[in-house]
């Protein structure tokens, strides 16, 4: 049975835990590898959720205007 914590854990705390678990795997063997994989999955899931939230928060494109996606310093036009 998996229990969830109501205490929020930051991404940086998970990254620090990844480093610690990597050292444990290196020192004590692959028995601890599933913990490392679980932490990696959690970070990937958080990144995906963040990207999805940004996508949902963007304003909708109007049919009569060209839609543009701006990422960083690059601009990609959609609908050329």
C-alpha positions in Angstrom: 0.0 0.0 0.0 1.3 3.4 -1.0 0.7 6.3 1.3 0.9 9.9 0.1 2.2 12.8 2.1 0.4 16.1 2.5 3.7 17.8 2.9 4.7 19.5 -0.4 8.2 18.4 -1.7 10.1 20.8 -4.0 11.7 19.8 -7.2 15.1 20.7 -5.8 14.5 18.3 -2.8 13.7 15.5 -5.3 16.9 16.4 -7.3 18.9 16.2 -4.1 17.4 12.9 -3.2 18.3 11.6 -6.7 21.9 12.5 -6.1 21.8 10.7 -2.7 20.2 7.6 -4.1 22.7 7.5 -6.9 25.5 7.4 -4.4 23.6 4.6 -2.5 23.2 2.6 -5.7 26.8 3.0 -6.5 27.9 2.0 -3.0 25.4 -0.7 -2.1 24.1 -2.1 -5.4 21.2 -2.1 -7.7 18.7 -3.1 -5.0 18.0 0.6 -4.6 17.6 1.3 -8.3 13.8 1.3 -8.1 13.9 4.3 -5.7 16.1 6.2 -8.2 13.6 5.4 -11.0 10.7 6.5 -8.9 12.3 9.9 -8.2 13.1 10.3 -11.9 9.5 9.6 -12.9 8.2 12.1 -10.3 10.4 14.8 -11.8 9.3 14.0 -15.3 5.7 14.0 -14.3 6.0 17.4 -12.7 7.7 18.8 -15.8 4.9 17.3 -18.0 2.2 18.8 -15.7 4.0 22.2 -15.8 4.1 22.1 -19.6 0.5 21.0 -19.8 -0.6 23.8 -17.5 1.3 26.4 -19.6 -0.4 25.0 -22.8 -3.8 25.2 -21.2 -3.2 28.7 -19.9 -2.3 30.2 -23.3 -4.9 32.3 -25.1 -6.8 30.5 -27.8 -6.0 31.3 -31.5 -8.5 33.2 -33.5 -9.5 31.6 -36.8 -9.0 34.8 -38.7 -5.5 35.5 -37.4 -2.3 33.6 -37.8 -1.4 31.7 -34.5 2.2 31.9 -33.3 3.9 29.9 -30.6 6.7 31.8 -28.8 9.3 29.8 -26.9 12.4 31.5 -25.5 14.0 33.5 -28.2 12.6 31.5 -31.1 9.3 32.2 -32.8 7.4 29.5 -34.7 4.5 30.5 -36.8 1.7 28.1 -37.3 -0.6 28.2 -40.2 1.8 29.3 -43.0 
